[in-house]
Each structure stands twice: as structure tokens, then as C-alpha cells.
Amino acid sequence: LHEKQELPPVRLKTQSYSLRLE
């Protein structure tokens, strides 16, 4: 499924957002 492949990238983007929030 493509969802599994999209999960990793999304997690990386989430970390980037967290860093920006800090």
C-alpha cells in the first residue's frame, strides 16, 4: 500500500514542524 510508504516521510515532516514550534 502507498500509505505505508507515505507514513515515513510524513513522520519526518512532523519532526520538522515540532522543531519549528520550539
Stockholm file with secondary structure:
# STOCKHOLM 1.0

chainA/1-22         LHEKQELPPVRLKTQSYSLRLE
#=GR chainA/1-22 SS CHHHHHHHHHHHHHHHHHHHHC
#=GC SS_cons        CHHHHHHHHHHHHHHHHHHHHC
//
